[in-house]
Amino acid sequence: MKGRFEGAVALVTGGAGGIGAGVALRLGREGAHVAVTDLSGSGAEVVAARVRQQGGQASAHALDVTRAEDTERVLDEVEHLAGTVSLAVTCAGIDSQFDFLDLSLTEWQKTIEVNLQGTFVVIQAVARRLKAKGGKGHIVAVASAAAKRPNPTQAHYGASKAGVVNLVRSAGVALARDGIVVNAVCPGVVDTDMTRAIHIERSRLSGLSEEESLARMIQSIPIGRIQTVDDVAHVVAFLLSHEADYMVGQAVNVCGGLAFD
Ligand SMILES: NC(=O)c1ccc[n+]([C@@H]2O[C@H](COP(=O)([O-])OP(=O)(O)OC[C@H]3O[C@@H](n4cnc5c(N)ncnc54)[C@H](O)[C@@H]3O)[C@@H](O)[C@H]2O)c1
């Protein structure tokens, strides 16, 4: 397949999920070899097969992003199969809904571990290898509009994503002179399993039905519709391209007008 990313090797974490799969398919269509990784190895394999069905190149790898040694193992596998990873997108993430006073330390730690620590582990591992080889590359972390807005039932999630926004600033500045471009995207309300699960949980807390809870959320989005995974993938692909080479450590809102700073 011909495209902007022909010959490049891309790592996608959380690749079995909604946004991860959308990004993997997009990068495959644009010519990259896509290493689809996820906690669920079988889920990653399903998405890798879809990339291959559309004429692209992909491999599947089970990866828990909270584990540095797991990340190194997968990067070894990918390097052996396809070459050094020069494009990475961190989509692995979890969310849950708890009233602030009921949020446990365990839930807080789990969310920070996957969303923030997991993003750090992957960015650092990819960048270390690239720098050691003198290679240039692009890394995009999927943060969230929740990083920039308060939410009484998502203190842990919002804090983890605000951490990602600041992590990307530091990594972006630290790696800029090595030609490793690090940025983030902040999606809003995307049509994925995570969003459906959020509104099942919110209905438990609010007494609204799941459908009413989601409809109320969509009503509050200035653009007036839920976001597709392609709305996110378009901007991720731009940030992975040379057109974004002068962007350092930015967290780009792609959220239909939910967040501005
Ligand atoms: N859905 C939204 O509205 C929305 C909005 C803003 C940001 N985001 C963020 O986008 C990213 C993708 O979200 P999504 O909607 O596609 O969710 P999703 O639940 O569909 O996919 C998330 C994927 O991450 C994987 N995962 C979870 N823990 C992992 C771990 N420890 N290691 C590796 N993989 C792990 C899951 O198996 C799953 O496949 C997440 O970081 C999420 O926080 C989502």
The ligand as a Gaussian input file, in Angstrom:
#p B3LYP/6-31G(d) Opt

LIG

0 1
 N      -14.097000       6.801000      24.237000
 C      -13.949000       8.074000      24.491000
 O      -14.916000       8.846000      24.473000
 C      -12.595000       8.646000      24.794000
 C      -12.490000      10.035000      24.926000
 C      -11.245000      10.587000      25.214000
 C      -10.146000       9.767000      25.359000
 N      -10.282000       8.426000      25.246000
 C       -9.082000       7.614000      25.436000
 O       -8.787000       6.953000      24.228000
 C       -8.118000       5.714000      24.506000
 C       -8.871000       4.597000      23.798000
 O      -10.214000       4.597000      24.257000
 P      -11.371000       3.734000      23.574000
 O      -12.584000       4.542000      23.645000
 O      -10.878000       3.176000      22.296000
 O      -11.503000       2.581000      24.690000
 P      -11.678000       1.009000      24.537000
 O      -12.122000       0.553000      25.884000
 O      -12.493000       0.682000      23.346000
 O      -10.180000       0.534000      24.265000
 C       -9.177000       0.578000      25.255000
 C       -8.232000      -0.582000      25.015000
 O       -7.164000      -0.494000      25.962000
 C       -6.843000      -1.813000      26.339000
 N       -6.147000      -1.823000      27.627000
 C       -6.656000      -1.597000      28.871000
 N       -5.708000      -1.736000      29.796000
 C       -4.559000      -2.048000      29.142000
 C       -3.218000      -2.319000      29.537000
 N       -2.855000      -2.336000      30.837000
 N       -2.301000      -2.586000      28.585000
 C       -2.655000      -2.606000      27.281000
 N       -3.896000      -2.392000      26.839000
 C       -4.847000      -2.108000      27.758000
 C       -8.186000      -2.540000      26.401000
 O       -8.013000      -3.948000      26.327000
 C       -8.908000      -1.948000      25.213000
 O       -8.766000      -2.732000      24.053000
 C       -8.122000       5.566000      26.030000
 O       -6.883000       5.996000      26.531000
 C       -9.216000       6.519000      26.465000
 O       -9.007000       6.985000      27.769000
 C      -11.480000       7.836000      24.956000

